[in-house]
Amino acid sequence: WYTDVVKKAELVDYGSVRGCMIIRPYGYAIWENIQHILDGMFKATGHQNVYMPMLIPESLLQKEKDHVEGFAPEVAWVTMGGEEKLEERLCVRPTSETLFCEHYSHIIHSYRDLPKLYNQWCSVMRWEKTTRPFLRSAEFLWQEGHTMHETAEEAKAETVRMLNVYAEMCEKYLAIPVVKGVKTDKEKFAGAEETYTIEAMMHDGKSLQSGTSHYFGDGFARAFDIQFTDRNNTLQYPHQTSWGMSTRIIGAIIMTHGDNNGLVLPPAVAPIQVMVVPIAQHKEGVAETASALCERLKKNFRADIDLSENSPGWKFAQYEMKGVPLRVEIGPKDMEKGQCCIARRDTGEKTFVPLTELENAVKQLLQDVHDNLYAMAEKNLEDNTFDMTSWEEVREMAQGKGGFARTKWCGSLECELAMKERAGVSSRCMPLVQTGTEGTCPVCGRKCTTDIYWGVAY
């Protein structure tokens, strides 16, 4: 189903290198809309865009031991320059912490140089074993924020602030409810002290990590000898964060809202919010009236018109497959009555609207589509989150219809590994909002109070 949708909706094509995808215009337009919204949110919180090189010298990557060990299996290496073997291997960036740190070591000298709130939009490469368009590809597009702060408190506040930006992006614009939480030590980002995550549930009950925010402490700063003179004229190491959201979020949109007819796009990021389809367009005045309606709509919405010779039925199916939120139909009878028919992609419901009220009706219906998509996704999340007390229950859920298992956890790595081996699930996160109640670990039976989510992930 998923592969059919991304192909038939013309989102991607496969590249000639395994795991690399060609993002087609319609798919890229979705990413552009996401990028536009996120970039505005970043700038509103004081961040600036920069660009770092694609290649990282091996010696630079080796400076932070945990970081390089975490990424070693996924790294692609450049060993030749033209016809000559390079003296030092160059890594195609899997992420850019090391590049930012090298740069920061050159430009941070005093507390007056802080904070540094940088973000870059780029592609990265991770040599994944199993690939699927958007959800897990070897090369993908993303943004990666990298910030430096005077104090640990400031950096920790930034880490949570950017997690909340991602949650707002998902909920307010993509109609995807998320669980905000902290990753376990086993699942945290390589080199981080803490990793925060938003976890979304797909309609098949699987989990998708949809955005992460990391607090590094001063570990990278020490490795890269980044020091600044503080307000007391003493040398200190700055505290660092990084955070990212990628084209994987398009996979989340497809898997959260899609149905048997194809894509269902949230209006905020749909490349076409309203498609005008003339009915019996060969009849006098229909094509002209439909075109005039489209021009009206274009002043306030992303609107388009299909004047091709294909039948209305073909057009309906085509734009349902592409997930267009609203379809405006107008034919001779509608023209006589001074109205048009608006069909919703999410429910299929049709409404007849006077042409004088078109813009207001479209605006309200787009909001209704968003609200309904969010409500359905929220219900899916709530209906498939289960409180459980034993690993056997969790295994039965994972092997059945799936979902999130919410249990207590003693905090031990042994129990986390046992859950993966016995129940076939990985830890998703410890939710930021904890109940504080006491229970028992589903593996070892020890008393504990930490709530944790388990699930099968993409």
RODO-2510 file (C-alpha; in nm, 4 decimals, decimal comma):
residues 458
     n   res          X          Y          Z
     1     w     0,0000     0,0000     0,0000
     2     y     0,2678     0,2489     0,1041
     3     t     0,4848     0,1934    -0,2040
     4     d     0,1792     0,2146    -0,4314
     5     v     0,0806     0,5475    -0,2775
     6     v     0,4212     0,7156    -0,3070
     7     k     0,4525     0,5992    -0,6691
     8     k     0,0954     0,6610    -0,7920
     9     a     0,0675     0,9976    -0,6156
    10     e     0,3912     1,0915    -0,7971
    11     l     0,5861     1,1724    -0,4817
    12     v     0,9046     0,9801    -0,5636
    13     d     1,0849     0,7629    -0,8124
    14     y     1,3733     0,5316    -0,7328
    15     g     1,7275     0,6499    -0,8002
    16     s     1,9990     0,4337    -0,9550
    17     v     2,1788     0,3942    -0,6174
    18     r     2,0046     0,1676    -0,3666
    19     g     1,8230     0,3656    -0,0996
    20     c     1,8444     0,6965    -0,2863
    21     m     1,5161     0,8501    -0,3998
    22     i     1,4192     1,1036    -0,6617
    23     i     1,1718     1,3413    -0,4978
    24     r     0,9315     1,4418    -0,7737
    25     p     0,7763     1,7924    -0,7962
    26     y     0,4601     1,7025    -0,6023
    27     g     0,6595     1,5358    -0,3240
    28     y     0,9101     1,8205    -0,3148
    29     a     0,6284     2,0767    -0,2959
    30     i     0,5095     1,9095     0,0259
    31     w     0,8641     1,9370     0,1651
    32     e     0,8862     2,3031     0,0572
    33     n     0,5680     2,3817     0,2499
    34     i     0,6982     2,2019     0,5592
    35     q     1,0324     2,3795     0,5205
    36     h     0,8648     2,7201     0,4856
    37     i     0,6632     2,6751     0,8065
    38     l     0,9507     2,5311     1,0096
    39     d     1,1978     2,7916     0,8875
    40     g     0,9605     3,0659     1,0015
    41     m     0,9322     2,9018     1,3435
    42     f     1,3107     2,8785     1,3736
    43     k     1,3611     3,2420     1,2793
    44     a     1,0889     3,3493     1,5216
    45     t     1,2969     3,1849     1,7986
    46     g     1,6147     3,3678     1,6939
    47     h     1,7888     3,1067     1,4801
    48     q     1,9940     3,1838     1,1677
    49     n     2,0547     2,9619     0,8656
    50     v     2,4084     2,8646     0,7655
    51     y     2,5597     2,6003     0,5399
    52     m     2,8381     2,3546     0,6220
    53     p     3,0453     2,1398     0,3820
    54     m     2,9214     1,7978     0,2742
    55     l     3,2516     1,6208     0,3473
    56     i     3,4083     1,5602     0,6883
    57     p     3,7765     1,4569     0,7289
    58     e     3,8096     1,1283     0,9172
    59     s     4,0353     1,2893     1,1776
    60     l     3,7614     1,5423     1,2575
    61     l     3,4985     1,2717     1,2941
    62     q     3,7271     1,0775     1,5316
    63     k     3,7491     1,3631     1,7822
    64     e     3,4308     1,2622     1,9677
    65     k     3,4632     0,8907     2,0459
    66     d     3,0997     0,8027     2,1263
    67     h     2,9758     0,9996     1,8273
    68     v     3,1958     0,8244     1,5714
    69     e     3,1247     0,4804     1,7192
    70     g     2,7517     0,5454     1,6957
    71     f     2,7655     0,6413     1,3280
    72     a     3,0463     0,4126     1,2040
    73     p     2,8181     0,1420     1,0536
    74     e     2,6217     0,4006     0,8506
    75     v     2,9045     0,6149     0,7128
    76     a     2,9829     0,6441     0,3391
    77     w     3,3479     0,7267     0,2626
    78     v     3,5172     0,9153    -0,0211
    79     t     3,8647     0,7727    -0,0855
    80     m     3,9510     0,9072    -0,4321
    81     g     3,9810     1,2629    -0,5627
    82     g     3,9777     1,2412    -0,9420
    83     e     4,2280     0,9661    -1,0186
    84     e     4,4349     1,0111    -0,7030
    85     k     4,3883     0,8337    -0,3732
    86     l     4,3201     1,0813    -0,0933
    87     e     4,5695     1,1038     0,1929
    88     e     4,2779     1,1041     0,4371
    89     r     3,9349     0,9494     0,3945
    90     l     3,6438     1,1924     0,3784
    91     c     3,3058     1,1038     0,5266
    92     v     2,9829     1,2083     0,3500
    93     r     2,8061     1,3814     0,6394
    94     p     2,5648     1,1582     0,8329
    95     t     2,5134     1,4644     1,0584
    96     s     2,7208     1,7779     1,1145
    97     e     2,8072     1,8138     1,4861
    98     t     3,1798     1,7838     1,4168
    99     l     3,1752     2,0466     1,1395
   100     f     2,9831     2,2939     1,3549
   101     c     3,2162     2,2337     1,6474
   102     e     3,5277     2,2966     1,4395
   103     h     3,3721     2,6219     1,3161
   104     y     3,2611     2,7243     1,6660
   105     s     3,6164     2,6728     1,7935
   106     h     3,7228     2,9511     1,5532
   107     i     3,4493     3,2044     1,6326
   108     i     3,3563     3,1611     2,0019
   109     h     3,5949     3,3437     2,2346
   110     s     3,3842     3,5367     2,4869
   111     y     3,0443     3,5131     2,6562
   112     r     2,9520     3,8008     2,4233
   113     d     2,9724     3,5526     2,1317
   114     l     2,6995     3,3375     2,2861
   115     p     2,4487     3,1992     2,2299
   116     k     2,5099     3,0746     1,8780
   117     l     2,1731     2,9702     1,7322
   118     y     2,2435     2,8116     1,3945
   119     n     2,0438     2,5864     1,1632
   120     q     2,1172     2,4384     0,8220
   121     w     1,8964     2,2864     0,5522
   122     c     2,0831     2,0134     0,3673
   123     s     2,0968     1,6451     0,2749
   124     v     2,2777     1,3772     0,4721
   125     m     2,3733     1,0184     0,3949
   126     r     2,3440     0,7094     0,6141
   127     w     2,4134     0,3724     0,4601
   128     e     2,0937     0,2015     0,5772
   129     k     2,0526    -0,1758     0,5372
   130     t     1,6765    -0,1648     0,4751
   131     t     1,5310     0,1323     0,2894
   132     r     1,1853     0,2679     0,2092
   133     p     1,1051     0,6053     0,0475
   134     f     1,0861     0,8874     0,3053
   135     l     1,0677     0,6506     0,6049
   136     r     1,4265     0,5279     0,5810
   137     s     1,6457     0,6235     0,2864
   138     a     2,0231     0,6337     0,2417
   139     e     2,0168     1,0017     0,1462
   140     f     1,7496     1,2300     0,2876
   141     l     1,6768     1,5992     0,3244
   142     w     1,6491     1,7596     0,6654
   143     q     1,7295     2,0551     0,8801
   144     e     1,9799     2,0294     1,1634
   145     g     2,0024     2,2932     1,4321
   146     h     2,3288     2,3337     1,6257
   147     t     2,3450     2,5769     1,9156
   148     m     2,6008     2,6805     2,1786
   149     h     2,5164     2,8348     2,5176
   150     e     2,6867     2,9858     2,8215
   151     t     2,5239     2,7533     3,0735
   152     a     2,3812     2,4037     3,0989
   153     e     2,0458     2,5517     3,2033
   154     e     2,0239     2,7601     2,8834
   155     a     2,1168     2,4636     2,6648
   156     k     1,8665     2,2333     2,8352
   157     a     1,5931     2,4963     2,7933
   158     e     1,6814     2,5222     2,4211
   159     t     1,6612     2,1426     2,3834
   160     v     1,3073     2,1354     2,5221
   161     r     1,2050     2,4521     2,3363
   162     m     1,2942     2,2987     1,9999
   163     l     1,1190     1,9736     2,0882
   164     n     0,8065     2,1813     2,1487
   165     v     0,8546     2,3516     1,8094
   166     y     0,8512     2,0073     1,6445
   167     a     0,5440     1,9011     1,8412
   168     e     0,3655     2,2217     1,7364
   169     m     0,4635     2,1601     1,3739
   170     c     0,3167     1,8107     1,3834
   171     e    -0,0011     1,8939     1,5682
   172     k    -0,0892     2,2412     1,4384
   173     y     0,0135     2,1980     1,0748
   174     l     0,0388     1,8244     0,9986
   175     a    -0,2584     1,7093     1,2126
   176     i    -0,0377     1,4447     1,3771
   177     p    -0,0649     1,4041     1,7578
   178     v     0,2644     1,3060     1,9212
   179     v     0,4016     1,1714     2,2472
   180     k     0,6821     1,3912     2,3822
   181     g     0,9480     1,2146     2,5838
   182     v     1,3104     1,1313     2,6607
   183     k     1,4988     0,8423     2,5020
   184     t     1,6680     0,5774     2,7157
   185     d     2,0482     0,5777     2,7318
   186     k     2,0489     0,2868     2,4848
   187     e     1,8392     0,4762     2,2286
   188     k     1,9826     0,8274     2,2699
   189     f     2,1846     1,0011     1,9983
   190     a     2,5537     0,9080     1,9795
   191     g     2,7486     1,1544     2,1980
   192     a     2,4425     1,3122     2,3626
   193     e     2,3725     1,3347     2,7339
   194     e     1,9970     1,3435     2,6720
   195     t     1,7816     1,2898     2,3635
   196     y     1,4245     1,4187     2,3525
   197     t     1,1839     1,2815     2,0930
   198     i     0,8344     1,3131     1,9513
   199     e     0,6824     0,9734     1,8686
   200     a     0,3855     0,9438     1,6336
   201     m     0,1635     0,6412     1,5809
   202     m     0,0945     0,5317     1,2261
   203     h    -0,2436     0,3862     1,1299
   204     d    -0,0966     0,0343     1,1328
   205     g    -0,0010     0,0688     1,5001
   206     k     0,3721     0,1182     1,4381
   207     s     0,5718     0,4034     1,5864
   208     l     0,7624     0,6661     1,3912
   209     q     1,0256     0,8855     1,5533
   210     s     0,9258     1,2176     1,3973
   211     g     1,1763     1,4691     1,5371
   212     t     1,4563     1,4679     1,7954
   213     s     1,6341     1,7260     2,0085
   214     h     1,9632     1,6529     2,1858
   215     y     2,1466     1,8017     2,4829
   216     f     2,5234     1,7410     2,4607
   217     g     2,6499     1,9108     2,7737
   218     d     3,0082     2,0263     2,7137
   219     g     3,1378     1,6932     2,5775
   220     f     3,1874     1,8088     2,2192
   221     a     3,3201     2,1457     2,3375
   222     r     3,5948     1,9679     2,5355
   223     a     3,6759     1,7347     2,2458
   224     f     3,7073     2,0289     2,0066
   225     d     3,8647     2,2681     2,2600
   226     i     3,5884     2,5290     2,2316
   227     q     3,6392     2,7717     2,5209
   228     f     3,5131     3,1170     2,6056
   229     t     3,5928     3,3787     2,8670
   230     d     3,2933     3,4082     3,0986
   231     r     3,1584     3,7152     3,2819
   232     n     3,4146     3,6600     3,5617
   233     n     3,7028     3,6480     3,3117
   234     t     3,7401     3,2709     3,3580
   235     l     3,7743     3,0178     3,0758
   236     q     3,4692     2,7913     3,0368
   237     y     3,3363     2,5299     2,7952
   238     p     3,0018     2,6153     2,6283
   239     h     2,7053     2,3766     2,6371
   240     q     2,5639     2,2438     2,3133
   241     t     2,2399     2,1216     2,1535
   242     s     2,1377     1,9815     1,8184
   243     w     1,7950     1,8971     1,6764
   244     g     1,6529     1,7745     1,3470
   245     m     1,3443     1,6934     1,1419
   246     s     1,3696     1,5264     0,8016
   247     t     1,1745     1,4210     0,4926
   248     r     1,0787     1,1164     0,7020
   249     i     0,7943     1,3384     0,8279
   250     i     0,6354     1,3070     0,4808
   251     g     0,6244     0,9320     0,5453
   252     a     0,4486     1,0112     0,8735
   253     i     0,1847     1,2169     0,6882
   254     i     0,1229     0,9315     0,4430
   255     m     0,1032     0,6632     0,7140
   256     t    -0,1060     0,8686     0,9586
   257     h    -0,3740     1,0030     0,7236
   258     g    -0,3677     0,7910     0,4053
   259     d    -0,6519     0,5544     0,3123
   260     n    -0,7462     0,3010     0,0453
   261     n    -0,7884     0,5792    -0,2115
   262     g    -0,4357     0,7123    -0,1579
   263     l    -0,2938     1,0222     0,0078
   264     v    -0,4884     1,2455     0,2435
   265     l    -0,2907     1,5666     0,2906
   266     p    -0,3292     1,8142     0,5769
   267     p    -0,4294     2,1490     0,4208
   268     a    -0,1344     2,3444     0,5667
   269     v     0,1207     2,1521     0,3568
   270     a    -0,0876     2,0300     0,0604
   271     p     0,0694     2,1601    -0,2650
   272     i    -0,2849     2,2045    -0,4002
   273     q    -0,5440     2,2887    -0,1351
   274     v    -0,8350     2,3248    -0,3783
   275     m    -0,8731     2,1591    -0,7198
   276     v    -1,1394     2,3020    -0,9516
   277     v    -1,3035     2,0406    -1,1766
   278     p    -1,5474     2,1666    -1,4435
   279     i    -1,8432     1,9352    -1,5131
   280     a    -1,9548     1,9064    -1,8793
   281     q    -1,6845     2,1545    -1,9676
   282     h    -1,7630     2,1218    -2,3412
   283     k    -2,0815     2,3184    -2,2772
   284     e    -2,0856     2,6916    -2,3294
   285     g    -1,9292     2,9018    -2,0542
   286     v    -1,8385     2,6158    -1,8181
   287     a    -1,4608     2,6195    -1,8717
   288     e    -1,4536     2,9998    -1,8524
   289     t    -1,6598     3,0090    -1,5314
   290     a    -1,4458     2,7367    -1,3713
   291     s    -1,1269     2,9220    -1,4701
   292     a    -1,2596     3,2447    -1,3186
   293     l    -1,3383     3,0564    -0,9953
   294     c    -0,9850     2,9181    -0,9857
   295     e    -0,8361     3,2657    -1,0295
   296     r    -1,0520     3,3901    -0,7416
   297     l    -0,9352     3,1066    -0,5187
   298     k    -0,5681     3,1574    -0,6071
   299     k    -0,5744     3,4938    -0,4286
   300     n    -0,6130     3,3196    -0,0912
   301     f    -0,5366     2,9515    -0,1402
   302     r    -0,3128     2,7133    -0,3328
   303     a    -0,5645     2,6362    -0,6080
   304     d    -0,5489     2,4724    -0,9516
   305     i    -0,7866     2,3658    -1,2282
   306     d    -0,8001     2,0554    -1,4485
   307     l    -0,9164     2,1488    -1,7992
   308     s    -0,7887     1,8260    -1,9565
   309     e    -1,0117     1,6047    -2,1704
   310     n    -1,0174     1,3303    -1,9045
   311     s    -1,3595     1,2447    -1,7618
   312     p    -1,4739     1,4000    -1,4317
   313     g    -1,4637     1,0509    -1,2741
   314     w    -1,0981     1,0090    -1,3717
   315     k    -1,0184     1,3530    -1,2315
   316     f    -1,1980     1,2785    -0,9042
   317     a    -0,9962     0,9572    -0,8574
   318     q    -0,6703     1,1288    -0,9550
   319     y    -0,6986     1,4106    -0,7016
   320     e    -0,8220     1,1745    -0,4319
   321     m    -0,5059     0,9689    -0,4913
   322     k    -0,2978     1,2872    -0,4598
   323     g    -0,4700     1,3828    -0,1362
   324     v    -0,6035     1,7256    -0,2411
   325     p    -0,8107     1,8425     0,0609
   326     l    -1,0986     2,0045    -0,1334
   327     r    -1,2463     1,9632    -0,4795
   328     v    -1,4691     2,2336    -0,6290
   329     e    -1,7075     2,1122    -0,8992
   330     i    -1,9099     2,3436    -1,1247
   331     g    -2,1308     2,2616    -1,4228
   332     p    -2,4205     2,4154    -1,6190
   333     k    -2,6830     2,3458    -1,3487
   334     d    -2,4600     2,4978    -1,0801
   335     m    -2,4052     2,8047    -1,2949
   336     e    -2,7832     2,8526    -1,3299
   337     k    -2,8197     2,8386    -0,9509
   338     g    -2,5129     3,0556    -0,8805
   339     q    -2,3455     2,7811    -0,6775
   340     c    -2,0713     2,5201    -0,6811
   341     c    -2,0230     2,1839    -0,5100
   342     i    -1,7306     2,1367    -0,2698
   343     a    -1,6178     1,7801    -0,1886
   344     r    -1,3935     1,6982     0,1090
   345     r    -1,1107     1,4462     0,0637
   346     d    -1,1190     1,3223     0,4252
   347     t    -1,4897     1,2361     0,4519
   348     g    -1,6146     1,2493     0,0921
   349     e    -1,8901     1,4833     0,2112
   350     k    -2,0268     1,7263    -0,0491
   351     t    -2,1599     2,0766     0,0199
   352     f    -2,3362     2,3142    -0,2176
   353     v    -2,2088     2,6689    -0,1677
   354     p    -2,3313     2,9987    -0,3215
   355     l    -2,0543     3,1469    -0,5366
   356     t    -2,0752     3,4677    -0,3331
   357     e    -1,9660     3,2711    -0,0234
   358     l    -1,6962     3,0604    -0,1897
   359     e    -1,3844     3,1958    -0,0159
   360     n    -1,5356     3,1844     0,3332
   361     a    -1,6656     2,8328     0,2760
   362     v    -1,3279     2,7074     0,1499
   363     k    -1,1453     2,8629     0,4446
   364     q    -1,3812     2,6989     0,6938
   365     l    -1,3787     2,3619     0,5184
   366     l    -0,9973     2,3522     0,5105
   367     q    -0,9969     2,4097     0,8866
   368     d    -1,2619     2,1379     0,9257
   369     v    -1,0467     1,8936     0,7267
   370     h    -0,7457     1,9645     0,9505
   371     d    -0,9503     1,9282     1,2694
   372     n    -1,1040     1,6003     1,1532
   373     l    -0,7674     1,4538     1,0470
   374     y    -0,6234     1,5428     1,3869
   375     a    -0,9235     1,3981     1,5727
   376     m    -0,9008     1,0681     1,3809
   377     a    -0,5268     1,0413     1,4392
   378     e    -0,5708     1,1261     1,8073
   379     k    -0,8374     0,8572     1,8416
   380     n    -0,6031     0,6063     1,6743
   381     l    -0,3297     0,7003     1,9242
   382     e    -0,5618     0,6777     2,2256
   383     d    -0,7350     0,3553     2,1148
   384     n    -0,4022     0,1819     2,0544
   385     t    -0,2108     0,2877     2,3660
   386     f    -0,2372     0,0149     2,6279
   387     d    -0,1335     0,0026     2,9932
   388     m     0,0419    -0,3305     3,0496
   389     t     0,2225    -0,5035     3,3335
   390     s     0,4023    -0,8023     3,1757
   391     w     0,6299    -0,8575     2,8790
   392     e     0,3988    -1,1395     2,7633
   393     e     0,1136    -0,8884     2,7226
   394     v     0,3440    -0,6573     2,5287
   395     r     0,4526    -0,9407     2,2970
   396     e     0,0898    -1,0357     2,2286
   397     m     0,0121    -0,6740     2,1376
   398     a     0,3193    -0,6397     1,9143
   399     q     0,2401    -0,9627     1,7297
   400     g    -0,1246    -0,8626     1,6938
   401     k    -0,2575    -0,5271     1,5806
   402     g     0,0300    -0,3271     1,7325
   403     g     0,0264     0,0028     1,9174
   404     f     0,2045     0,1541     2,2156
   405     a     0,2503    -0,0421     2,5353
   406     r     0,2807     0,1856     2,8381
   407     t     0,4501     0,0149     3,1318
   408     k     0,6708     0,0904     3,4277
   409     w     1,0458     0,0415     3,3876
   410     c     1,3181    -0,0148     3,6423
   411     g     1,5763     0,1711     3,4335
   412     s     1,8091    -0,1221     3,3684
   413     l     1,9606    -0,1920     3,0271
   414     e     1,9155    -0,5663     3,0866
   415     c     1,5372    -0,5284     3,1098
   416     e     1,5291    -0,3015     2,8049
   417     l     1,7238    -0,5564     2,5980
   418     a     1,5033    -0,8382     2,7310
   419     m     1,1899    -0,6543     2,6148
   420     k     1,3341    -0,6291     2,2632
   421     e     1,4360    -0,9962     2,2587
   422     r     1,1243    -1,1431     2,4211
   423     a     0,8459    -0,9059     2,3147
   424     g     0,9918    -0,7775     1,9853
   425     v     0,9557    -0,4080     2,0769
   426     s     1,1972    -0,1209     2,1333
   427     s     1,1674     0,1553     2,3894
   428     r     1,0128     0,4630     2,2278
   429     c     1,0446     0,7168     2,5092
   430     m     0,9866     0,7984     2,8742
   431     p     0,7029     1,0553     2,8461
   432     l     0,7762     1,4051     2,9751
   433     v     0,4467     1,3909     3,1663
   434     q     0,4921     1,1107     3,4216
   435     t     0,2067     0,9762     3,6340
   436     g     0,4308     0,9325     3,9407
   437     t     0,2453     0,6145     4,0373
   438     e     0,4265     0,3011     4,1545
   439     g     0,4167    -0,0289     3,9709
   440     t     0,6476    -0,3117     3,8727
   441     c     0,8907    -0,3574     3,5832
   442     p     0,7334    -0,5995     3,3295
   443     v     1,0597    -0,7950     3,3020
   444     c     1,2224    -0,8162     3,6456
   445     g     0,9219    -0,7358     3,8641
   446     r     1,1023    -0,4733     4,0714
   447     k     0,8987    -0,1829     4,2050
   448     c     0,9481     0,1413     4,0064
   449     t     0,7682     0,4620     3,9094
   450     t     0,9072     0,5501     3,5626
   451     d     0,6512     0,5348     3,2805
   452     i     0,7856     0,4188     2,9435
   453     y     0,6386     0,3561     2,5980
   454     w     0,7289     0,0457     2,3943
   455     g     0,6416    -0,0201     2,0318
   456     v     0,7439    -0,1588     1,6950
   457     a     0,9093     0,1211     1,4972
   458     y     0,9683     0,2041     1,1327
***
